[in-house]
């Protein structure tokens, strides 16, 4: 997949590809490339997160670290009348995500480039969805979790997927510290989907 998928401008040679999948009963087609996460197939953690996530109509959703856009695009399809913002520091990934919005006929979403929450400074959402860049290092993942509550509306939900052997239980403890609670809502194939709810309405 290229170890630099979390860099701003991947140096790896372009190797465009396409993936066709059905998620939650909807068919999708995704353009991928080298230098982005999970180029060759849909990552099982992403798949598990999308099986677990519950979004309603008219909700606002942030796909943090969107890669080529799978999570945000599926969420946009699931939230009738809602709006999704997809963000990534990787410019190649962001360009692919924009192409994939168009390829899948998604009109209720947009892509922004930047690090962690910088592209949505001052904004708050009903949901934050994240398959975190574990390889980017602990500091980045810690920031994603620690700053999540300030980017959620009261009652908003933070969803995260991680491999059990790459520290899912540790991440759950960090989420509990940030939110007061963190539940395992789905598990499978060595992954856990974790969810925290911001106290409030």
Rosetta blueprint (number, residue, H / E / L):
1 X L
2 X L
3 X L
4 X L
5 X L
6 X L
7 X L
8 X L
9 X L
10 X L
11 X L
12 X L
13 X L
14 X L
15 X L
16 X L
17 X E
18 X E
19 X E
20 X E
21 X E
22 X E
23 X E
24 X L
25 X L
26 X E
27 X E
28 X E
29 X E
30 X E
31 X E
32 X E
33 X L
34 X L
35 X L
36 X L
37 X L
38 X L
39 X L
40 X L
41 X L
42 X L
43 X L
44 X H
45 X H
46 X H
47 X H
48 X H
49 X H
50 X H
51 X H
52 X H
53 X L
54 X L
55 X L
56 X L
57 X L
58 X L
59 X L
60 X E
61 X E
62 X E
63 X E
64 X E
65 X L
66 X L
67 X L
68 X L
69 X L
70 X H
71 X H
72 X H
73 X H
74 X H
75 X H
76 X H
77 X H
78 X H
79 X L
80 X L
81 X L
82 X L
83 X E
84 X E
85 X E
86 X E
87 X E
88 X E
89 X L
90 X L
91 X H
92 X H
93 X H
94 X H
95 X H
96 X H
97 X H
98 X H
99 X H
100 X H
101 X H
102 X H
103 X H
104 X L
105 X L
106 X L
107 X L
108 X L
109 X E
110 X E
111 X E
112 X E
113 X E
114 X L
115 X L
116 X L
117 X L
118 X H
119 X H
120 X H
121 X L
122 X L
123 X L
124 X L
125 X E
126 X E
127 X E
128 X E
129 X E
130 X E
131 X L
132 X L
133 X L
134 X H
135 X H
136 X H
137 X L
138 X H
139 X H
140 X H
141 X H
142 X H
143 X H
144 X H
145 X H
146 X H
147 X L
148 X L
149 X H
150 X H
151 X H
152 X E
153 X E
154 X E
155 X E
156 X E
157 X E
158 X E
159 X E
160 X E
161 X E
162 X E
163 X E
164 X H
165 X H
166 X H
167 X L
168 X H
169 X H
170 X H
171 X H
172 X H
173 X H
174 X H
175 X H
176 X H
177 X H
178 X H
179 X H
180 X L
181 X L
182 X L
183 X E
184 X E
185 X E
186 X E
187 X E
188 X E
189 X L
190 X L
191 X E
192 X E
193 X E
194 X E
195 X E
196 X E
197 X E
198 X L
199 X L
200 X L
201 X L
